[in-house]
Amino acid sequence: MSGKILWTGNTMQKQGSPGLSTAFLGKREIEKARRFHQSFPEYKPTPLQRLTDLAGRLGVAGIYVKDESYRFGLNAFKVLGGSYAIARHLAQRLGRDIDGLPYRALVSHEVREQLGQITFATTTDGNHGRGVAWTAKRLGQQSVVYMPKGSSLTRLEKIRVEGANACITEYNYDDAVRMTAEQARKYGWVVLQDTAWEGYEEIPTWIMQGYGTMAIEAQEQLQALGVEKPTHIFIQAGVGSLAGAISGFFTDTFGDGRPKLAVVEPDQADCFFRSALAGDGKPRSVGGDLATIMAGLACGEPNRIGWEILRDYSDMFFSCPDWVAAVGMRVLGNPLGEDRRVISGESGAVTLGLLDMLLTDPKLEEARIALNLTADSQVLLFSTEGNTDPDKYLSIVWDGECPGDGKE
């Protein structure tokens, strides 16, 4: 039988005292990031798909999927963080505020003359690196992109098309990050990574704020549909920058009335789940090859900033086998009734696969009750990528790769 879904509640939330401040992910800061993104000619909000027929089948009031396959023509959300961090870095070099440096200003001859040539270096499974390369090219800068072993050749070529010097290494993701940092020190490059470590926190913070554009769009789109706020958010975690950004925004917006938040990881790279199991407030790491189809989530070491937010404000952690993501891809790609189709890649679909199992599998009843998933629940999900590896997508959705739903 296929591997099972594991879960644990969060016992680390501070009772009677505030946790880590989320002001840096509050509406004021996220609006600043969104204004920058809106300055790009390609900007428009990605759609929030209301899956009414699926919600009816699964027995909840609403399921809403933010479809990031439409983001800037890059088929993934990652460009939001990379572009904003690059812009903040350039603004810092110029001694100017980011609000005075929209896209039009950053590509001006005057600004480019002041900045000179800068090389941004990053490690990626594909989506983040493509976003960094795309932004650097648009702004007249250079990029170097390293990918962990086992990365998709299709994703590598898409990064190279954006002008990056890119290659696949023999390291897992976390070791490739360390190698990138060493190369950057050697050659004077700027590291643009969404994981944080001691002495490297400013750029990861900017990346998290960039991801907030997706959160504020989703909240406004929900309100336009008559939903004041979601009751539940399921969010996937790699290093935890996205999960921390989403948690931080909704926590800062709604305080104690924030939605219940579930963190979802692949079982081969479940560092947050293991950290939650330990329950002592300290992050844990996962080593090895991190072999999962969810390449965007194959990260074994938590972003410290993201971890502290999720430690203080999330409600549940899930460790999911690959088949859970495959279920999500198939359900989203084959909608019921009048629901809209969502083409979602492996890392984008795992949350919907998990939600489907929580609401249909009797073995997960305890988790469902603990999360208070009921007929009144309004559930928000983020499909963070489309079919960024089309051959892999067809292998799963057409040919049945990763079968099995764990039901006995």
C-alpha positions in Angstrom: 0.0 0.0 0.0 1.1 3.6 -0.6 2.5 5.7 2.2 0.1 7.2 4.7 -0.7 10.8 5.5 0.8 11.8 8.9 -0.3 14.8 10.9 0.2 16.5 14.2 -1.4 19.5 15.9 0.7 22.5 16.9 1.4 22.4 20.6 3.9 25.3 20.5 1.5 28.3 20.2 2.0 30.8 23.1 -1.0 30.9 25.4 -1.9 34.2 26.8 1.0 36.1 25.2 1.7 37.3 21.7 3.9 35.4 19.4 6.4 36.8 16.9 5.3 40.2 15.5 3.7 39.8 12.0 3.7 43.6 11.3 6.4 43.1 8.6 3.9 41.0 6.7 0.9 43.2 7.5 -1.2 45.1 4.9 1.0 48.2 4.9 4.1 46.4 3.9 2.3 44.0 1.5 0.6 47.0 -0.2 4.1 48.3 -0.9 5.1 45.1 -2.5 1.9 45.0 -4.6 2.4 48.5 -5.8 5.8 47.4 -7.2 4.3 44.4 -8.9 1.5 46.5 -10.3 4.1 48.7 -12.1 5.1 45.8 -14.4 3.3 45.9 -17.8 2.4 42.2 -17.3 0.7 42.6 -14.0 -2.8 41.5 -13.3 -4.3 39.6 -10.4 -4.3 35.8 -10.9 -7.7 34.2 -10.8 -9.3 32.8 -7.7 -11.3 29.8 -8.8 -14.5 29.0 -6.8 -15.0 25.3 -6.9 -18.6 25.1 -5.9 -19.4 21.7 -7.2 -16.3 20.2 -5.6 -17.2 21.8 -2.3 -20.7 20.3 -2.5 -19.3 16.9 -3.1 -16.8 17.1 -0.3 -19.3 18.6 2.2 -17.9 22.1 2.9 -19.3 25.6 2.2 -16.6 26.7 -0.2 -13.3 25.7 -1.8 -11.3 28.6 -3.4 -8.1 28.0 -5.4 -5.7 30.8 -6.2 -4.4 29.8 -9.6 -0.8 31.1 -10.0 -0.2 29.5 -13.3 -1.2 32.9 -14.8 1.5 34.9 -12.9 3.5 37.1 -15.3 3.4 34.4 -18.0 5.8 32.3 -15.9 3.4 29.6 -14.7 4.3 30.0 -11.0 4.1 32.4 -8.1 7.8 32.5 -7.3 8.5 35.6 -9.4 6.6 37.7 -6.8 9.3 37.2 -4.2 12.3 37.3 -6.4 11.3 40.4 -8.3 10.5 42.3 -5.1 13.7 41.3 -3.4 15.8 42.4 -6.4 14.0 45.7 -6.5 14.5 46.3 -2.8 18.2 45.5 -3.1 18.5 47.9 -6.0 16.6 50.6 -4.1 19.0 50.1 -1.2 22.0 50.5 -3.4 20.5 53.7 -4.8 19.6 55.0 -1.4 16.0 55.4 -2.5 12.6 54.1 -1.3 11.0 51.3 -3.3 7.8 53.3 -3.8 9.8 55.8 -5.9 11.3 53.0 -8.0 8.6 51.3 -10.1 9.5 49.1 -13.0 9.7 52.1 -15.4 12.3 53.8 -13.3 14.4 50.7 -12.7 14.8 50.1 -16.5 15.6 53.7 -17.2 19.0 54.6 -18.6 19.8 56.8 -15.6 19.2 54.2 -13.0 21.0 51.5 -14.9 24.0 53.8 -15.3 24.0 54.4 -11.5 23.8 50.7 -10.7 26.2 49.2 -13.1 26.3 45.4 -13.6 25.1 43.2 -10.8 24.9 39.4 -10.8 22.2 37.7 -8.7 22.8 34.1 -7.7 20.3 31.6 -6.5 19.5 27.9 -5.9 16.2 26.6 -7.2 14.2 23.5 -8.4 13.0 25.7 -11.2 10.3 28.3 -10.4 12.2 30.6 -8.2 15.3 30.6 -10.5 13.2 31.3 -13.5 11.6 34.3 -11.7 15.0 35.6 -10.7 16.4 35.2 -14.2 13.4 36.8 -15.8 13.5 39.8 -13.4 17.3 40.2 -13.8 17.0 40.2 -17.6 14.2 42.7 -17.6 16.2 45.1 -15.4 19.4 44.7 -17.3 21.2 42.6 -14.8 22.8 39.1 -14.7 21.8 35.9 -13.0 23.5 32.6 -12.1 21.2 29.7 -11.1 22.2 26.4 -9.6 19.7 23.5 -9.4 19.8 20.5 -7.1 20.5 17.0 -8.5 17.5 15.3 -10.1 16.1 18.7 -11.3 14.0 18.8 -14.5 15.8 19.4 -17.7 12.7 21.2 -19.0 12.8 23.6 -16.1 16.6 24.1 -16.6 16.0 25.1 -20.2 13.3 27.6 -19.3 15.7 29.3 -16.9 18.4 29.5 -19.6 15.9 31.0 -22.0 15.5 33.9 -19.5 19.3 34.6 -19.9 20.7 32.9 -16.8 23.9 31.0 -16.6 22.2 27.9 -15.1 23.2 24.3 -14.4 22.1 21.2 -12.5 24.5 20.3 -9.6 25.3 17.0 -7.8 24.0 18.4 -4.5 20.6 18.2 -2.8 18.8 21.5 -2.4 20.2 22.6 0.9 23.8 21.7 0.0 23.3 23.5 -3.3 22.3 26.6 -1.3 25.5 26.5 0.6 27.5 26.1 -2.6 25.7 29.1 -4.1 26.6 31.2 -1.1 30.3 30.2 -1.4 30.4 31.0 -5.1 28.8 34.3 -4.5 31.4 35.3 -1.9 34.1 34.3 -4.3 32.8 36.2 -7.3 31.0 39.1 -5.6 27.5 38.1 -6.6 24.3 38.9 -4.6 22.7 35.8 -3.1 18.9 35.8 -3.7 17.6 33.0 -1.6 14.2 32.5 0.1 15.7 30.6 3.1 17.2 32.5 6.0 20.2 31.8 8.1 22.2 33.8 10.7 23.4 37.0 9.0 21.2 36.4 6.0 17.7 37.6 6.7 17.0 40.9 4.9 16.6 39.4 1.4 14.5 36.4 2.6 12.2 38.9 4.4 11.8 40.9 1.2 11.0 37.7 -0.7 8.3 36.8 1.9 6.8 40.3 1.5 6.7 39.8 -2.2 4.7 36.6 -1.8 2.2 38.7 0.1 0.9 40.2 -3.1 -0.8 36.8 -3.7 -2.3 36.8 -0.2 -3.8 40.3 -0.4 -5.2 39.6 -3.9 -6.8 36.4 -2.6 -8.4 38.1 0.4 -9.9 40.9 -1.8 -11.2 38.3 -4.3 -12.9 36.4 -1.5 -14.5 39.5 -0.2 -15.8 40.3 -3.7 -17.5 36.9 -3.6 -19.1 37.7 -0.3 -16.7 35.8 1.9 -15.2 38.0 4.6 -12.3 35.6 5.3 -11.5 32.0 4.9 -12.1 29.7 7.9 -9.2 27.5 6.8 -6.0 27.8 4.7 -4.0 24.9 3.6 -0.5 26.0 2.5 2.4 24.0 1.2 5.9 24.4 2.7 9.4 24.0 1.2 11.7 26.2 3.2 8.6 27.8 4.6 8.9 31.3 3.2 5.5 31.1 1.4 3.8 29.4 4.3 5.2 32.0 6.7 4.1 34.8 4.4 0.6 33.6 4.1 0.3 32.9 7.8 1.8 36.2 8.7 -0.5 38.2 6.4 -3.7 36.6 7.6 -2.6 36.7 11.3 -1.8 40.4 11.1 -5.0 41.1 9.3 -7.4 39.1 11.5 -5.5 38.7 14.8 -7.1 36.1 17.1 -9.9 35.6 14.4 -7.4 34.4 11.9 -8.2 31.4 9.7 -7.0 27.9 10.9 -3.8 27.2 9.0 -2.5 23.8 8.0 1.1 23.4 6.8 1.6 20.7 4.1 4.8 19.0 3.1 6.1 16.0 1.2 7.0 13.1 3.5 10.6 13.0 2.0 11.2 16.6 3.0 9.0 17.2 6.1 11.2 19.4 8.2 8.3 21.5 9.6 6.3 18.4 10.5 9.3 16.9 12.3 9.9 20.2 14.1 6.3 20.2 15.2 6.5 16.6 16.4 9.5 17.6 18.6 7.4 20.3 20.0 10.2 22.2 21.7 10.0 25.3 19.4 13.3 24.5 17.7 13.5 23.7 14.0 14.6 20.3 12.7 16.2 19.5 9.4 15.9 16.5 7.0 18.8 15.3 5.0 19.4 12.9 2.1 18.2 13.1 -1.4 14.8 14.6 -0.6 13.3 12.4 -3.4 9.8 13.6 -4.1 7.8 14.6 -7.2 7.0 17.8 -5.3 10.3 19.4 -6.5 9.4 22.9 -5.3 8.9 21.6 -1.8 12.0 19.4 -1.6 13.8 21.4 1.0 15.2 19.9 4.2 16.1 23.0 6.3 13.5 25.5 7.5 13.7 29.2 6.9 14.2 30.5 10.4 11.8 33.4 9.9 9.1 31.3 8.4 9.5 28.7 11.1 9.0 31.2 13.9 5.8 32.5 12.4 4.4 28.9 11.8 5.5 27.9 15.2 3.4 30.7 16.8 0.4 30.8 14.5 -0.2 27.6 12.5 -2.6 24.9 13.7 -1.6 21.6 12.1 1.3 20.1 10.2 0.9 17.3 7.6 3.4 15.0 6.0 2.1 13.7 2.7 3.3 10.9 0.3 3.6 11.8 -3.4 0.3 10.2 -4.3 -1.5 13.0 -2.4 -0.2 15.6 -4.8 -1.1 13.3 -7.7 -4.7 13.1 -6.4 -4.8 16.9 -6.2 -3.6 17.3 -9.8 -6.2 14.9 -11.1 -9.1 16.4 -9.2 -8.1 20.0 -10.2 -7.6 18.9 -13.8 -10.9 17.2 -14.1 -13.5 19.5 -12.6 -17.0 18.7 -11.6 -20.1 20.4 -13.1 -19.5 24.1 -13.7 -16.3 24.3 -11.8 -13.3 25.8 -13.7 -10.3 23.6 -14.6 -7.1 24.4 -12.7 -3.9 23.0 -14.3 -1.7 22.5 -11.2 1.8 21.0 -10.9 3.0 18.6 -8.2 3.9 21.3 -5.7 0.8 23.3 -6.4 -1.8 20.5 -6.0 -0.8 18.7 -2.8 -3.1 20.9 -0.6 -6.2 20.0 -2.6 -5.2 16.3 -2.6 -4.9 16.5 1.2 -8.2 18.3 1.6 -10.0 15.7 -0.5 -8.6 12.9 1.7 -9.4 14.7 4.9 -13.0 15.0 3.9 -13.5 11.5 2.5 -11.2 9.1 4.3 -12.5 7.8 7.7 -8.9 7.2 8.9 -8.4 11.0 8.9 -11.5 11.8 10.9 -9.5 12.8 14.0 -7.5 15.3 12.0 -10.7 16.6 10.4 -12.3 17.1 13.7 -9.2 18.7 15.3 -9.2 21.2 12.4 -12.9 21.8 12.8 -13.6 21.2 9.1 -17.4 21.3 8.9 -20.2 22.0 6.4 -19.7 25.7 7.2 -16.0 25.8 6.3 -14.6 28.2 3.6 -11.3 26.8 2.5 -8.6 28.8 0.7 -5.8 27.0 -1.3 -2.9 28.2 -3.4 -2.1 26.4 -6.6 1.5 27.7 -6.7 2.4 26.4 -10.1 1.0 25.1 -13.3 2.5 22.3 -15.5 6.0 23.7 -15.2 7.2 20.3 -16.3 4.7 19.3 -19.0 6.0 15.7 -19.5 5.8 15.1 -15.7 2.3 16.5 -15.6 1.1 14.2 -18.3 2.8 11.2 -16.7 0.8 11.8 -13.6 -2.5 13.0 -14.9 -2.7 10.8 -18.1 -0.5 7.8 -17.4 -1.2 7.3 -13.7 2.2 7.8 -12.1 2.0 7.8 -8.3 -1.2 5.7 -8.0 -2.9 4.8 -4.7 -4.9 6.8 -2.2 -3.8 5.0 1.0 -7.4 3.8 1.7 -7.7 0.3 3.1 
